[in-house]
Amino acid sequence: MMVIYLDIADYDLTNESLSQHLGLLLWEAAANGGSKAYFTGLGCEMHMSLSDYDEIVRTIQLYIDGFNKHDASKFREAFHKDAWIFYFEKDGKLNHWLLGDKTFQEWATDDGSGAIQPRIISVNQRGDVANVLLGFGDEWVDFHNLARIDGVWKITNKTATHSSRVSDSWTGRRQ
């Protein structure tokens, strides 16, 4: 097994999200024969196997494809059977429930609004747990918690808020 060490401080991370850069760096490490990549240079050290990163992103892509392909089976494949959703509406109202076929069918319905184009902002993983932060433009910010169960990454919880309630540097807005 070859291990690749990359010092993130050597890369310009100002023009794209850190997650996009890490994905490219993981690809670069794999192209050079690595099976694990270790990142340093941001005041902390991060490591993730290339196969874990790919499988985590694949699971999130199933979630995205469920909306864009209007296919509830993509959601069933992405989410654990006991997954929950918690989300804050624009007015601050909290909603939550156990996810299942009813929700997946609603999400898969074509409402005529076109394809969603979320952006993976970050991917964090340690052992059998992971977290992915997704941005949906001016609509939603999602955190997806995942667990590797019997060797397969599944979303166990989705927590989201309407983007109008977010204070962050990339929008410059403050609720």
C-alpha positions as CSV (number, residue, x, y, z in Angstrom):
1,M,0.0,0.0,0.0
2,M,1.3,3.4,-0.9
3,V,0.5,6.4,1.3
4,I,0.5,9.9,-0.1
5,Y,1.2,12.9,2.1
6,L,0.1,16.3,0.8
7,D,0.7,19.6,2.6
8,I,-2.5,21.6,1.9
9,A,-0.6,24.8,2.6
10,D,1.1,24.2,-0.8
11,Y,-2.2,24.7,-2.6
12,D,-4.2,27.8,-3.3
13,L,-7.6,27.2,-1.7
14,T,-9.0,30.7,-2.1
15,N,-11.0,30.2,-5.4
16,E,-12.9,27.0,-4.7
17,S,-14.3,25.2,-1.7
18,L,-12.0,23.1,0.4
19,S,-14.0,20.0,-0.3
20,Q,-13.6,20.4,-4.1
21,H,-9.8,20.8,-3.6
22,L,-9.6,17.8,-1.3
23,G,-11.5,15.7,-3.8
24,L,-9.0,16.7,-6.5
25,L,-6.1,16.0,-4.1
26,L,-7.6,12.6,-3.3
27,W,-7.8,11.9,-7.1
28,E,-4.2,13.1,-7.5
29,A,-3.1,10.7,-4.8
30,A,-5.0,7.8,-6.3
31,A,-3.5,8.6,-9.8
32,N,-0.1,8.4,-8.2
33,G,-0.7,4.9,-6.7
34,G,-1.9,5.9,-3.3
35,S,-4.7,4.2,-1.4
36,K,-4.8,6.6,1.5
37,A,-4.1,10.3,1.6
38,Y,-3.0,12.4,4.6
39,F,-3.5,16.2,4.6
40,T,-1.6,18.6,6.7
41,G,-1.2,22.4,6.7
42,L,-4.4,23.8,8.0
43,G,-3.6,23.5,11.7
44,C,-4.9,20.0,11.8
45,E,-4.3,16.7,10.1
46,M,-7.0,14.9,8.2
47,H,-6.9,11.4,6.7
48,M,-9.4,9.5,4.7
49,S,-9.1,6.5,2.5
50,L,-9.8,7.1,-1.1
51,S,-12.4,4.4,-1.3
52,D,-14.2,5.8,1.8
53,Y,-14.3,9.3,0.2
54,D,-15.7,7.8,-3.1
55,E,-18.3,5.8,-1.4
56,I,-19.5,8.7,0.9
57,V,-19.8,10.9,-2.2
58,R,-21.5,8.1,-4.1
59,T,-24.1,7.9,-1.3
60,I,-24.7,11.6,-1.4
61,Q,-25.0,11.5,-5.2
62,L,-27.8,8.9,-4.8
63,Y,-29.7,11.5,-2.7
64,I,-29.2,14.1,-5.4
65,D,-30.1,11.7,-8.2
66,G,-33.3,10.8,-6.4
67,F,-34.5,14.4,-6.9
68,N,-33.1,14.9,-10.4
69,K,-34.2,11.5,-11.8
70,H,-37.5,11.5,-9.9
71,D,-36.6,8.1,-8.5
72,A,-37.6,7.2,-5.0
73,S,-35.4,4.0,-5.1
74,K,-32.3,6.3,-5.1
75,F,-33.4,7.7,-1.7
76,R,-34.1,4.2,-0.3
77,E,-30.6,3.2,-1.3
78,A,-29.0,6.3,0.2
79,F,-30.8,6.4,3.5
80,H,-30.8,4.0,6.4
81,K,-34.3,2.5,7.1
82,D,-34.4,4.3,10.4
83,A,-33.1,7.7,9.2
84,W,-34.6,11.0,10.5
85,I,-34.9,14.5,9.1
86,F,-34.8,17.7,11.1
87,Y,-35.2,21.0,9.2
88,F,-35.9,24.7,9.9
89,E,-38.2,26.5,7.5
90,K,-37.6,30.1,6.4
91,D,-39.7,31.3,9.3
92,G,-37.8,29.2,11.8
93,K,-40.4,26.5,12.3
94,L,-38.7,23.2,13.1
95,N,-40.0,20.0,11.4
96,H,-38.9,16.5,12.0
97,W,-39.9,12.9,11.3
98,L,-38.7,9.4,10.5
99,L,-38.0,9.2,6.8
100,G,-39.7,6.6,4.6
101,D,-41.4,5.8,1.4
102,K,-44.0,8.6,1.7
103,T,-41.3,11.3,1.9
104,F,-39.2,9.6,-0.7
105,Q,-42.2,9.6,-3.1
106,E,-42.8,13.3,-2.4
107,W,-39.2,14.2,-3.0
108,A,-39.1,12.2,-6.3
109,T,-42.2,14.0,-7.7
110,D,-41.4,16.2,-10.6
111,D,-42.6,19.7,-9.5
112,G,-41.4,21.3,-12.8
113,S,-38.6,23.3,-11.0
114,G,-35.8,21.6,-12.9
115,A,-32.7,19.8,-11.7
116,I,-31.2,20.6,-8.3
117,Q,-27.5,21.5,-8.4
118,P,-26.2,21.2,-4.9
119,R,-22.5,21.9,-4.0
120,I,-20.6,19.6,-1.7
121,I,-19.0,22.0,0.7
122,S,-17.2,19.5,3.0
123,V,-16.7,15.8,3.6
124,N,-15.5,14.7,7.1
125,Q,-14.9,11.1,8.0
126,R,-13.5,9.2,10.9
127,G,-13.8,5.4,11.1
128,D,-17.3,4.3,10.4
129,V,-18.9,7.8,10.7
130,A,-19.0,10.7,8.2
131,N,-20.7,14.1,7.7
132,V,-21.3,15.9,4.4
133,L,-22.3,19.6,4.1
134,L,-24.3,20.5,1.0
135,G,-25.3,23.9,-0.2
136,F,-28.3,24.4,-2.4
137,G,-27.8,27.9,-3.7
138,D,-30.3,30.3,-2.2
139,E,-32.6,27.6,-0.9
140,W,-31.2,25.1,1.6
141,V,-28.1,24.1,3.6
142,D,-28.0,20.4,4.5
143,F,-25.9,18.4,6.9
144,H,-26.0,14.6,6.2
145,N,-24.7,12.3,8.8
146,L,-23.6,8.9,7.5
147,A,-22.6,5.6,9.1
148,R,-20.8,2.6,7.5
149,I,-23.2,-0.2,8.3
150,D,-22.2,-3.8,7.2
151,G,-19.6,-2.2,4.9
152,V,-22.1,0.2,3.2
153,W,-22.3,4.0,3.8
154,K,-25.9,5.1,4.6
155,I,-27.4,8.5,5.5
156,T,-28.7,8.2,9.1
157,N,-29.8,11.8,9.6
158,K,-30.5,14.9,7.5
159,T,-30.5,18.2,9.3
160,A,-31.2,21.3,7.2
161,T,-32.1,25.0,7.4
162,H,-33.4,27.5,4.8
163,S,-30.4,29.4,3.5
164,S,-32.1,32.7,4.5
165,R,-31.3,31.7,8.1
166,V,-27.6,31.1,7.5
167,S,-24.9,33.6,8.4
168,D,-21.8,32.8,6.4
169,S,-19.0,34.3,4.5
170,W,-19.9,32.9,1.1
171,T,-23.3,34.7,1.0
172,G,-22.4,37.8,3.1
173,R,-25.9,37.5,4.6
174,R,-26.8,37.6,8.3
175,Q,-30.2,36.5,9.7
